[in-house]
Amino acid sequence: MKSMLQGYRVLDMTQIVAGPTCSRIMAELGADVIKLELAPYGDRTRFGGLKPRDPAHKGSSQSTYYFQHNHSKRSLALDWKNPQGLALLRALIPHFDVLVENFSPGVMERAGLSYEELKKINPRLVMCSISLAGQTGPLSQKPGYDYIAQAYAGITDLIGDPDGDPALITMAMGDTATGISAAMAIGYALLHRERTGQGQYVEATLLDTYFQMHEVAIPRVSLRKNYTPRRTGSQHPDGGPTGVFKCADGSYIALAILPHQWKAFVQALDAPELLDDPRYATAALRRDHNEDLKNTLEGWLGGFDNRDDALAALEKHRIPCAPVLTLNEAMAHPHLKQRNTVRQVHDAGLGSFDIPGLPVTFSSWKPEKKLQAGLLGEHNESVLRDILAMPDENIEQLYDEGVLIKDKTAPRSIKETTET
């Protein structure tokens, strides 16, 4: 099956998570993604995650962190702060459909690589900038990562126990969601280009992405001038009951009850008296007596020897519920394995390990089963030959002058590459 983005070429000038997620999605869907890594170290995630333990790969630039976010791409390691490197980068621009970058606002402009400059040499270019808070506005020059965007978006303040400190969402949820949003926007920009012939500039920010995650509270705050959402710990502020509840065996379940499911919930608990309890007569009253409902439900859960039996009793009545799994348990779940939500990859230095799959599926395309992530600068020669038809002696000179670099465990010159 032909990949959906086959024939498109993407220049990936990103690092860490948000930008690499965007370009990785395009790479998996068939685009030729060239990851431009800044000399001398490349993407900073090459120093994160787990590193190869085999002495034969000692000093390798590969890591599990880098692999997860950058597989399916070709690595071009270039010192573009060097005038020769910058000239080489500009020579590449006309050969690309998309450029993605996530430097601090102003970096690309100071290097002469702003969209206004690049569209002069490639009017069909779709350029996407990913940042904390955008290229303009009071926060645009502020450095920051996922957790900083959480705080500015009003997310952090709503996580944690009511009487405790705000808590941190420790996985890069905003980074990943921003990368997905950026990939979506680029796809639409390419569709626009196919219809009009015009490229364009796209922005995606962590702050904007996080702010989208407030599914109901923003209109309330807007209309009710004295209303401020508060932390509610393990319970949803709108009641239900909806939240996390403790079982007799010390494990937890998650439950989500909408107003139309209240009667079914009462039937599942075999507690018809709840229907006549004035505290629970309406959804608003159930919300106001959330803690009482929590105690009632956990008392019912205490009658089961284990979590699975309690879940089975709830599921008989089609109550939306789930065990609160550890990550280890989630990775081992047969549903996630069958759908390739968790999939195994293999790397020569790292061995075999699991990474997440794509978050969507397509009826006319299946993802590659064998995924690879390049070492730092592993594809320097192939990229420059394929795209610029550069002679080997010119490539060798770029190595000699420090414009190109490569992982120290890989062949360091054209001659070595040929002999290997």
N, C-alpha and C positions, 0 to 999 in steps of 0.2 A: 504494500500500500504506500502510495506517495505521501510523504510527510507534508503537512499543511503549509509550513513555512519554507519548504525546500526552494532554493533559488534566491532567498533573501540573505543578506549578509549584515551582521550586527557587530559594531565595535563596542566592546564592553570596557568602559573606563571606571569600573566600580570596585568596591571592596567591602568586606564584612558580610552583611546579610541582605539588606533591603535591595540594593542594586543587583548583586549577584543572583538573588531570587528571581528578579525580573528577567534577566538575560538567560538564566538557566531554563526557565519555562520556554522561552523562544528556542533555545538550543534543543531541548527535548522534542519540540514540535517541528524540528527539521532545519532551522536556520543555521547558517555557518557563523557561529559566534566566536569572534577573536577576542580573547581576554587580554587587554593591554595592561601588563603589570609593571609598576614603576620600579626601576632599579634603585637600590641593589637587592631589596628584600621581597618585592612582590606583595600580593594581598596579605594583610596582617593576619588573616585566619590561618595562614600557613604555620603560624607559631601557636595556634590553639588546638583544642581537641587532643587526640592521641597521635603519637608519632610512631614510625616504624621501629620495631624492636630488633629486627634481624640486623646483625653487624654489617651484613653486605649492603644495607641501605642506610648506614649511619650518616647523619648529616643531610639526609634527603629533605627536600622542601615540601614533601607531601605530608598531609595530615588529614585526619577524619573530618575535621571542621571544614577544611578547604574542599575536600572531595564532595561532601554533601551539597555544598552551595555552588560548586563550579564544575561538576562533571559535564561531559558532553561538549565542552568548549576547547578551543585551541589556545595555548598560552604563548603570547608574544611579550618577552621581557625587554623593555626598552627604557633608556634614560632620556625621557623627553624634556628634561630640564636642560639637557645638552642641545645646543643649536642644531647640530646634525640630527639628533633624535627628534626634535620638534619639526624639522623640515621633512623628515621621513614620515612622521605622523600626518602632517598636512598632505603629503603625497598620497596617503592611503584614503583620505576622506572621500574623494570622488568615487571610490569603489564600494562604498557602503550605503546601505539603505537606512540603517538606524545607528544612532550613537546614544549610549546610555552612560551617564556619569553621576557620581554622588559626592563630588568634592564640596567643600564649603563654598557658599555663594561668593562669586568674585574670582575664584581660582582660574576657571576656564577663560574668563574675560581677560585677566591679566596675562595669560599665556597666549592671547590672540586666538582663542578657540571658542569664543562665544558663538551662539547660534547666528547672530547677525553677520559674523565674519565667515562662518562655515557655509552658510547658505549661498554665499557668493561663489564658492567653488563647487557646491553641490546643492542646487535649488530643490532637489527631490528628497533631501535628507530629512528624516524624522529624528529629532533630537529630544531626549528626555533627561531632565535634571531631577534628581531625587535628593531631598535635603530634610533637615529637621522641621523647618517652618516656612520654606519658600525663598525665592530669590529677592522678594521685596517685602516691606513691612517692618514694624519695630523689632521683631525677633529674628529677622533674616540673617543677621551677622552673628547670631549666638551659636557657638558650637554645642553639639549635643547628640545623644543617641536615643534609642528606644525609650529608656526609662525617663529621660527628660521630657520627651513628648507626652508620655503618660501623665506626668505631673501637670503640664500646661493644659492638657485637654480635660482636666477634671476627672480623670480616671482613678488616679492613685488615692485621692481623698475618699473614694467610695469603696475601697477594698480594705477589709479588716473588721475586727470586732467593734461593736458600737462604742464601747468605753475604752478601747485601746488605740494604738497608733495606726496611722495608715499603713497598708502593706504593699509590697512590691510584687507585680507579676513578673516572675523571674525568667520566663522564656521570652524570646524576641517576637512576641505576638504582633506588635505594631510594625516591626521591620518586615516580617513575612507578609502581612496583609498589605503593606505599602508596595512591596515588590509585585504582588499579584495585581494590585490596582494599576501599577505602572505598565505591566505587561498588557493588561486589558486596554489601557488608553493608547498604547503604541499600536496594538492591533487595529483599533478603530482609525487611528491616524493613517495607517497604511491603507486601509480601505478607502479613506477619503482621498489619499494620493492616487489610488488606482482610478478613481472617478474623475479627479480634477487635474492630476499631474503635479500637484503642489505638495511639497513637504511642509512640516510645521514643527513648532516648539511645544513640548509637553512638560508639565510640572507635576510631580507627585511628592507629597510631604508626609512625614510621620504624624505631625500634629493634625493635619486635615483628616488623615485616615483614622486616627484614634477618635477624633470628634464624631465621626460617622457612627461610632459604635454605641453612642447613647441612643437607644432605640425608642425611648418614650419620654424621657425626663426633660428634654430641651423645651418643648412646647409648654410643659407645666411650669417650668421656671419663668418662661416668658410671660405667661398669662397670670400666674399667681405671684405677684411681686414680692411677697414675703416668704415664698417657699424655697427651701434649700434642701436638696436630697442629703440623706445621712447614711453612714455606714450601718449595715444591718447584719454583718457577720455571715453566718451560714444560711441565713434566711433571706428570701427575696423580699424587697420592701413592699411589694403589692400583695403579699400573702399567697393564699392558694389552698392548702399549704404548698409552698414551693421552696426547695432548699436542700440542705444536706442533713441527714438524720442518722443517729447512732443506733446500731443493732445490738442485740444481747451479747454477741461474740466479740464486740469491740470494733467491728468493721462498720462501714457507712454505706448508705444508699442515697442517691439523688432522686428527687421527686419533683414533678412539675404538674400542678393541677390548675386547669383553667376553670372559670366559673361554671361552664356547662358540664364539667366532669365531677362536680361536687357530689351529686347523688350516687354516681358510680363509686366514688371514693368511700362514701359512707357505707355502701353495700360491701365493699371489699373488707372494711374493718368490722363488718357485722355489728354496727353500732347505730341503729336507727334513731336512737335518742338524740343524736347530733342534729338531725333534721329539725327537731323541735327546740333546740337550744337557741335562745334569743341572741347569744353572742355570735352565732354563725348564720344568722338568717339571711344575710346578704354578703356579696363579695367584699364590700367595704368593711363590714363588721368583722369578717374573717381576717381581713388585713389588720384591723385594729387589735384583734386578739390572737395575733400570730404566735406569741409565745405559749399561750394556752393550747393552741392546736399542736404546736411542736411537742409539748409534754404529752398530749393525748396520743399522738402518733408514735412517739418513742416508747410509751407504755405498751402500746399494741405490739410494736416490734420486739419488745422484751419477752413476749410470749413464744417466740420462735427460737429454736436452738441455734440456728445459723441464718446468715443473710440470704442464701439461695431459697430457703423455704419461704421467707417473707416476700421476696421478689416474685416467686411463683404465685402466691396468694393475690398479690396486687395485679399481676399480669392476667389472671383469670378474668378480671374486670376491665381489661384494656387500659389500665392506669399507666401513664408514662413514667417509667422508673428505670433506674440503672444502678449497678454496683459502682461504688467509687473505687476505680482501679488504680493501682500504682502504674507507673510507666512500664515497669517490667511486665505486669499483667496485661496491659494494653498491647504491648508489642507481641505477646504470645497469643493473643486472641485469634481464633480461627477466622473470624469475619475479616479482620484487618489484613490477615495474611492472604486470604482468598482473593480479595480485591486489590492486592498490591498496595494497600495503604502503607504497609511496611514491607519493604523489599530488600533483598540481600544483594550486595555488590561485592566485587573482588578487586583488590589492588595488589600489585606485585610486592610492594613493601609492607602494606598494612594488613594484608590477609583479607578474609571475608568478614563482613560486618553489615549491619542493617542501617538503612536510611529511609526517610519518608518517601512515598511515591507522589505522583502528581495529584492535586486535589480535585481533578475533574477527569472524566473519561469521554471517549468519542467512539461512535459506532463504526466509523470508517478508518480508524487508525489505532494502532496499539503501540505503546512505548517500547523502546529497545530493552532487551533483557540484560545485555552486557554493556554496562556503563563504565566509562573510564574518565579519569581526571588527569590532566597533564601536569608534569613537573614544571617548575619555574622555567619559562623560556623553551620548553621542549619543542614547540612548533615554530620557532623563529625562522628556520630555513624554509619550511613548507609554506608558511604564510607569505614571506617575501618573494619566494619563487612564484607561487600561485597568483598572487594579486598584482605584484609589481614587475614580475618577470626579471627579478634582480639576479645578475650573474653571481656565481659562487665566490669569485674573488672579491666582489664588493661586499658580500655578506661577511666574509672572513675579515675584511678591513674594519667593518663595524665592530666585530668582536675585539680586534686588536686595539681599537680606540675607545673601548668601554661603552659604546653606544648600546650594544646588545650584551645581555648577560644570560647565563643559563645555570640551572641547578648543578651543583658541583659533583653530583653523582652521575650526571649525564655527559656524553661526549661534548668537549668544549670547543670544537672547531669543525669546519666543513670536512677536513681530512679525516678526523676521528669519526665523524658521523658516517662517512662513506665506508671507512674500514669496518666499523661496527655492523 
